[in-house]
Amino acid sequence: MSIKRLAEEQRLSGAVVAGGMIWLAGQVADDSSLDTEGQTADILAQIDALLAEAGTTKAALVSVTCILTDIKDAPAMNRAWDKWLDTANKPARMTIEGKLVDPAWKVEITGVALAPR
């Protein structure tokens, strides 16, 4: 089995392609000064870029997990999500509240997608 690591950083890879799947690391906004909707849009653009690097699109997403530091921000996150979502290929999704490493981050998103053959 081959493993391909994408967008490698000091402690992690932004995504790993293995076993026919693409495993996304938790993605956070590059610009943490944005509000929740802005951070979500930033993250979703990063996800698009990682999936493109892996040779696919958001249509291949199977599952997504969204973590919000304040669950009351779900409507703001959903505004960005709804603009981005491929409505013909909706992934399973879970949204939870939790603390993130950097207090400026309002949202973190991870997911799993089917890798191209």
C-alpha positions in Angstrom: 0.0 0.0 0.0 1.3 3.5 -0.8 0.9 6.5 1.4 1.1 10.0 0.0 1.5 13.0 2.3 0.4 16.5 1.2 1.2 19.9 2.6 3.6 18.6 5.1 4.4 20.9 8.1 6.7 20.4 11.1 4.2 18.2 13.1 1.7 17.0 10.5 0.6 16.6 7.0 -2.3 18.7 5.7 -3.7 15.5 4.2 -2.7 11.9 3.8 -3.8 9.7 0.8 -3.9 6.0 1.8 -6.1 3.0 1.3 -8.2 4.7 -1.4 -9.1 7.6 1.0 -7.9 11.2 1.7 -7.7 12.0 5.4 -7.7 15.7 6.1 -5.9 17.1 9.1 -7.9 19.7 11.1 -7.8 22.9 9.1 -7.9 26.3 10.7 -8.1 29.8 9.2 -4.9 31.4 8.0 -6.4 34.7 9.1 -7.6 34.3 12.7 -8.8 37.9 12.9 -11.8 37.0 10.7 -15.3 36.2 12.2 -16.6 32.7 12.3 -18.1 32.9 8.8 -14.9 34.3 7.4 -12.7 31.7 9.1 -15.0 29.0 7.8 -14.8 30.3 4.2 -11.0 30.4 4.6 -10.9 26.8 5.8 -13.2 25.6 3.1 -10.9 27.2 0.5 -7.9 25.3 2.1 -9.9 22.1 1.9 -10.6 22.7 -1.8 -6.9 23.3 -2.4 -5.9 20.1 -0.5 -8.4 18.0 -2.4 -7.2 19.5 -5.7 -3.7 18.6 -4.8 -4.9 15.0 -4.2 -6.6 15.1 -7.6 -10.2 15.4 -6.6 -12.9 17.9 -5.4 -15.3 18.4 -2.5 -17.7 16.1 -4.4 -15.5 13.2 -3.1 -16.0 14.2 0.6 -17.5 11.3 2.6 -17.5 12.8 6.1 -16.7 16.2 7.7 -16.4 17.2 11.3 -16.6 20.8 12.3 -15.5 22.0 15.7 -16.7 25.4 16.9 -15.4 27.2 20.0 -18.9 28.4 20.6 -21.8 26.4 19.3 -23.8 29.6 19.0 -21.7 30.4 16.0 -23.2 27.5 14.0 -25.4 29.8 11.9 -22.4 31.9 10.9 -20.5 28.7 10.0 -23.4 27.4 8.1 -23.7 30.6 6.0 -20.2 29.9 4.6 -20.8 26.2 4.4 -24.0 26.6 2.4 -22.3 28.9 -0.1 -19.5 26.3 -0.6 -21.4 23.0 -0.4 -21.8 20.9 -3.5 -25.5 20.2 -3.0 -25.5 17.2 -5.4 -22.8 15.6 -3.2 -23.4 16.3 0.4 -21.0 14.6 2.9 -22.1 13.3 6.2 -21.3 16.0 8.8 -21.0 16.5 12.5 -20.7 19.8 14.3 -19.5 20.0 17.9 -18.3 22.6 20.4 -14.7 22.3 21.8 -11.7 24.3 22.8 -9.1 24.8 20.1 -5.3 25.2 20.5 -5.3 28.9 19.6 -8.0 31.0 21.3 -8.2 33.2 18.2 -9.5 30.2 16.1 -13.3 30.0 16.1 -13.6 26.9 13.9 -11.6 23.8 12.8 -12.7 21.4 10.1 -11.5 18.0 9.2 -12.8 15.4 6.8 -12.4 12.2 4.8 -12.8 12.0 1.0 -12.6 9.2 -1.5 -9.3 9.3 -3.4 -9.3 9.2 -7.2 -8.3 5.9 -8.8 
